[in-house]
Amino acid sequence: MDTEPPALGRVRTVAHLLDESVRVPGTDFRVGLDPLLGLVPFVGDVLAGLCSLYIVAEAARLGVRKRTLVRMLFNVALDTLVGSVPFVGDFFDAYWKANVRNAALLAAALDADG
């Protein structure tokens, strides 16, 4: 029976916390700390971006391919750059969910590498 590396569990936890930890009342939509931190100009976006880089660092430590790491870095960069635009960026953060995307990329890369 295959078990997932503990690092993947940690990555999924961080991704959930940053992107999906709170259900918007009356809906099935979820947001996390990333768009909430983005409400604090500049500092919040930088802090959220640094938290997002943890997922990329874990992926690098686990030895995923450079192509996957580049895709993950693109997701973080896009999330951080567009997320820093006042008002619009916060909505983008809530929908883009770069961390959940990156956790899925990491899981797929680990599955592919067997």
N, C-alpha and C positions, 0 to 999 in steps of 0.2 A: 504494500500500500504506500503510495507516494504521499509525502507530507511536504508542505511548503516551507521554505526557509523562514526562520524567525524574522529575518530582515523584511521579507515580503509582508508579513503580518504587521510589522511596525509601519511600513510604507502605507499599507491600506488604512491603518488607524489614523495616520497623519493626514492622508488624503481626505478621509471622511470628516475629520475635524475641520479641515480648511475649506471643504467644498460642500458638505452635506449634513452637518451635525444638527441643524435646526430646521424643523418643518415649519413652513409659513402657514399660520393658522387659516383653516378653511380651505386649504389646497393640499395637493400632493407634492408641491414644489418644495425643495430643500435648499438651504443656503448654509454656508459655514463661516468661519472666521475671516476668510480671504476677502469677500466683499465688505464685511463689517469693518475690518482693519482699513480697507480702502477709503472709508469715510473720513479718516484722518489724513489730510493732505500730505503728500510725499512720504512722510515717515511710515504711515500705515502700509502704503504700497511697497516700500522698500522692505519692511519687516515681513510682509506676506511673501514677497519674492525670495527672501532669504530662507524662509520656512520651506518654500517650494523647492529650493535647491537641495534640501536634505534628501528628497526623493531621488533626485538625479545623482547625488553623491552615493547613495546606497546602491543604485543601479550600476554605477561605475565600479564600486567595490565588489559587486557580485559578478563583474566581468561581462556585462552585456555589450553587444557590438556597438562600435562607434556610431553607426548609422542611427541606431535607436537612441543613443545619448544625444545626438544632434537634434532628433525630433523632439525629445524631451526638453532640451534647452530652448528650442523654438517655442514650444508651448509655454514655458515659463517666461520667456522674453515677451511674447505677445501678451500674455496675461498681465505682466508688469507694466508694459508700455501703454497698452490700451486702457488698462485699469487705472492708470494715473490721470486719465482725462476726467476732470470733474463731472460728476453726476452720471454721464454716459458710461464711463469706465466702471462704475460700481455695478451697473446693470450687466455690463459685459462680463465682469467677474462672476456674477451670480449664474450666468448661463454657460460660459465657456468651460468652467470646471477643469482647469489645466491639471490639477493634482490628481483628480480621478482618472483623467486621460493618461497621465504618466504612470499611475499605478497599474492601469490596464496594459500599457505598453511594456512595463517591466514584467508583469505576469506572463504576457504572451511571449516575451523574449526568453524567459526562463523555461516555459513549456517547450518552445521550439528547440532550445539547446539541450533539452532533455534531462 
